[in-house]
């Protein structure tokens, strides 16, 4: 029943989700992200729009964990390097949870008991996203440090391999 | 749960604030977060280059050790440059803030930081110009965008002028032709006056001034390194090549970036040059003193750029060559094509380059007497002077990244593509708005390619990597070709983060692989020493 309710409201939810996340950026960036440009001129906008839609459809069992994980990774790879704290880098998931709660609460046709079940279901689903997201975020940050170390090592290896003496 | 007790999202999420600071750009101070800026320059390199105000300081500390009269120094520096460089004054005056450049910077696209919009980055300098050098600014102040220069403002200059790779993509879209890179260059020059620069610009410049190359490699080590490459060429191809160094009277002086004989994957490009010169019997020499094509002086100041560029021409004169060929370098060509002639020209002691194989006269280089190796090679291929077997590159599925400076500063768009299409069988272009004049920067140029700046580099490189990802998914591309030493150093980590599984290579690595040369072995391995068949099977799998 929750699935049907949310599917029915998918377009509105996705739009609100995107708008709220984008409004977390500075105003000039928010204007850019809500503006035009194709997927190459405006890659962050394209990624958010595409992957929000994927997450929304995969979240209710279509596509499986792997595709859900890929969708999350495509977003978190960006937020992990965008000068955000970990909570802000994963903040887009909490925005979705807000929205799901609001949708359930706003439906006058549902009785209290059903709403409670739905809210619990929303919590479970978004909790699983947070768990996945946290793992991905950690992997991204580890990767950054791994790349940094690798770069230092490769510079030194180049010197050593050719017996070149570098002074200064 | 009753309706009254239902969970409120904001209660759960208390403490997580999604909203940005509400202050405008003038009132949002810069935050030096590790991973997003380059280390400050140690005093010894400033001293070596005879630069003003050498002192030890750290950009993330409060006190930058500025001299008491820092403001007068900056104003005097601005006054001098506004008088000396007409472009600087024009660029300060003519911007109408149309916003055409705003969303073209790779750092803004990747980070969303408004001060990475070229118009706003330039405004950091322009606002000071307005307040202290224009009547309107003096009278109306902030109302017309004027701003008092403070220590915070100096810190902002440092942070953002070293967050511009001087790639000039924004300039392509500016209806007035404002060259934002030159504004960054002026910003950096002014910071120099206070002893403020980064280590990765000043140290290579000092090394280059001392030994002739950015890495500080001395002549004997340079010779060892080139000879080492000759040995590797022999091991992989069976061809014994010569690499003369400091040979007076050669027809051509060849100058390449030092990373070619030091870094990977640059080294395979060097092997390609050696094979090519051997194949066509080029009468040439390397120089152990002009052992650097790159010019980190461009990222420092006009004086430093001139000093470092001069050594190439000084060596050409000393060695009595006829003309110069330059290797796969990026910013070397911005210096050569747009500044060299007025800085160190005219080069009346050299001749207009003429290919000894085809007889082609390179009249476009009539003034500088220096041509790009891809011009030399494309001409050879066009005249059918090279025996090529492109199938030796079948294990590569290639796309081409136009390096900013060869593409935008000298218009070298067709030659590399022509070469690649003749020496490789698998080539796919990235989307139109990410290549040629509109190419996206690697995100690490102009001295920003340091490991401590990695997070910023990954943001800035996002648009480039995003296009690579597209052709990888669509066409199975596994190699990003380029013609710039900085690209070859910084694209591999970029791709490792954003598009794992795509390698980086120079154009002349493919040329070397494809070349058929008398006396060669069965050529079962490529210039990387990898078995070609195995690699091909791996790619197909």
Boltz contact constraints between the chains, C-beta under 6 A:
constraints:
  - contact:
      token1: [A, 24]
      token2: [B, 18]
      max_distance: 6.0
  - contact:
      token1: [A, 25]
      token2: [B, 112]
      max_distance: 6.0
  - contact:
      token1: [A, 26]
      token2: [B, 20]
      max_distance: 6.0
  - contact:
      token1: [A, 26]
      token2: [B, 114]
      max_distance: 6.0
  - contact:
      token1: [A, 28]
      token2: [B, 114]
      max_distance: 6.0
  - contact:
      token1: [A, 29]
      token2: [B, 112]
      max_distance: 6.0
  - contact:
      token1: [A, 32]
      token2: [B, 103]
      max_distance: 6.0
  - contact:
      token1: [A, 40]
      token2: [B, 431]
      max_distance: 6.0
  - contact:
      token1: [A, 40]
      token2: [B, 433]
      max_distance: 6.0
  - contact:
      token1: [A, 40]
      token2: [B, 434]
      max_distance: 6.0
  - contact:
      token1: [A, 40]
      token2: [B, 467]
      max_distance: 6.0
  - contact:
      token1: [A, 41]
      token2: [B, 433]
      max_distance: 6.0
  - contact:
      token1: [A, 43]
      token2: [B, 463]
      max_distance: 6.0
  - contact:
      token1: [A, 43]
      token2: [B, 466]
      max_distance: 6.0
  - contact:
      token1: [A, 81]
      token2: [B, 455]
      max_distance: 6.0
  - contact:
      token1: [A, 81]
      token2: [B, 458]
      max_distance: 6.0
  - contact:
      token1: [A, 81]
      token2: [B, 459]
      max_distance: 6.0
  - contact:
      token1: [A, 87]
      token2: [B, 16]
      max_distance: 6.0
  - contact:
      token1: [A, 91]
      token2: [B, 18]
      max_distance: 6.0
  - contact:
      token1: [A, 94]
      token2: [B, 13]
      max_distance: 6.0
  - contact:
      token1: [A, 98]
      token2: [B, 9]
      max_distance: 6.0
  - contact:
      token1: [A, 101]
      token2: [B, 9]
      max_distance: 6.0
  - contact:
      token1: [A, 112]
      token2: [B, 2]
      max_distance: 6.0
  - contact:
      token1: [A, 112]
      token2: [B, 3]
      max_distance: 6.0
  - contact:
      token1: [A, 116]
      token2: [B, 1]
      max_distance: 6.0
  - contact:
      token1: [A, 143]
      token2: [B, 497]
      max_distance: 6.0
  - contact:
      token1: [A, 144]
      token2: [B, 454]
      max_distance: 6.0
  - contact:
      token1: [A, 147]
      token2: [B, 493]
      max_distance: 6.0
  - contact:
      token1: [A, 147]
      token2: [B, 496]
      max_distance: 6.0
  - contact:
      token1: [A, 148]
      token2: [B, 451]
      max_distance: 6.0
  - contact:
      token1: [A, 148]
      token2: [B, 454]
      max_distance: 6.0
  - contact:
      token1: [A, 151]
      token2: [B, 451]
      max_distance: 6.0
  - contact:
      token1: [A, 151]
      token2: [B, 493]
      max_distance: 6.0
  - contact:
      token1: [A, 152]
      token2: [B, 451]
      max_distance: 6.0
  - contact:
      token1: [A, 158]
      token2: [B, 262]
      max_distance: 6.0
  - contact:
      token1: [A, 158]
      token2: [B, 263]
      max_distance: 6.0
  - contact:
      token1: [A, 162]
      token2: [B, 225]
      max_distance: 6.0
  - contact:
      token1: [A, 162]
      token2: [B, 228]
      max_distance: 6.0
  - contact:
      token1: [A, 164]
      token2: [B, 217]
      max_distance: 6.0
  - contact:
      token1: [A, 164]
      token2: [B, 221]
      max_distance: 6.0
  - contact:
      token1: [A, 164]
      token2: [B, 225]
      max_distance: 6.0
  - contact:
      token1: [A, 165]
      token2: [B, 221]
      max_distance: 6.0
  - contact:
      token1: [A, 166]
      token2: [B, 215]
      max_distance: 6.0
  - contact:
      token1: [A, 166]
      token2: [B, 216]
      max_distance: 6.0
  - contact:
      token1: [A, 167]
      token2: [B, 216]
      max_distance: 6.0
  - contact:
      token1: [A, 168]
      token2: [B, 207]
      max_distance: 6.0
  - contact:
      token1: [A, 168]
      token2: [B, 216]
      max_distance: 6.0
